């Protein structure tokens, strides 16, 4: 009896595994699908079949789990084409910066900080600096952070070659990197970079 039960369990388990397999247009079954499929509309996917994933759906609107089209747009599109001859701004209302990563002189001439030199901006800039920069550049910008002590050659901010660099140059270096320093654009959004710039400017004067 026990042997038959074990065989039945093995067969059931095999059927279960086979049912989970994805092939062709069938995505297979998923454990807790609500963890994998976004509730908001996803711009780069488009499933218009309202019954897709109905078997595993617990949506309040009664549609299938995989349905993700926006009924408010033409053809239920999730992402619409922007108007011609327009450029999108970021969430701060800033236009994208189209300066080549090696054009430091141009960046210094063109890029201007949108932030004032207020105590609030400097405090936030210091907090970001301590999080992302201090380990190499040091707390006082002397290039003597814990990492900078191991990988020598981090230029102090108050050195003759750096102390007079403008805000545009500093922002461009943070964005694209220079020398051994890699880009920090993925770690800090544009406004956070400008806050760090404001704080670095105070270290240039020390």
Rosetta blueprint (number, residue, H / E / L):
1 X L
2 X H
3 X H
4 X H
5 X H
6 X H
7 X H
8 X H
9 X H
10 X H
11 X H
12 X H
13 X H
14 X H
15 X H
16 X H
17 X H
18 X H
19 X H
20 X H
21 X L
22 X L
23 X E
24 X L
25 X L
26 X E
27 X L
28 X L
29 X L
30 X L
31 X L
32 X L
33 X H
34 X H
35 X H
36 X L
37 X L
38 X L
39 X L
40 X L
41 X L
42 X L
43 X L
44 X L
45 X L
46 X L
47 X L
48 X L
49 X L
50 X L
51 X L
52 X L
53 X L
54 X H
55 X H
56 X H
57 X L
58 X L
59 X L
60 X L
61 X L
62 X L
63 X L
64 X L
65 X L
66 X L
67 X L
68 X L
69 X L
70 X L
71 X L
72 X L
73 X L
74 X H
75 X H
76 X H
77 X L
78 X L
79 X L
80 X L
81 X L
82 X L
83 X L
84 X L
85 X L
86 X L
87 X L
88 X L
89 X E
90 X L
91 X L
92 X L
93 X L
94 X L
95 X E
96 X L
97 X L
98 X L
99 X L
100 X L
101 X L
102 X L
103 X L
104 X H
105 X H
106 X H
107 X H
108 X H
109 X H
110 X H
111 X L
112 X L
113 X L
114 X L
115 X L
116 X L
117 X L
118 X L
119 X H
120 X H
121 X H
122 X H
123 X H
124 X H
125 X H
126 X H
127 X H
128 X H
129 X H
130 X H
131 X H
132 X H
133 X L
134 X H
135 X H
136 X H
137 X H
138 X L
139 X L
140 X L
141 X L
142 X L
143 X L
144 X L
145 X L
146 X H
147 X H
148 X H
149 X H
150 X H
151 X L
152 X L
153 X L
154 X L
155 X L
156 X L
157 X L
158 X L
159 X L
160 X L
161 X L
162 X L
163 X L
164 X L
165 X L
166 X L
167 X H
168 X H
169 X H
170 X H
171 X H
172 X H
173 X H
174 X H
175 X H
176 X H
177 X L
178 X E
179 X L
180 X L
181 X E
182 X L
183 X L
184 X L
185 X L
186 X L
187 X L
188 X L
189 X L
190 X H
191 X H
192 X H
193 X H
194 X H
195 X H
196 X H
197 X H
198 X H
199 X H
200 X H
201 X H
202 X H
203 X H
204 X H
205 X L
206 X L
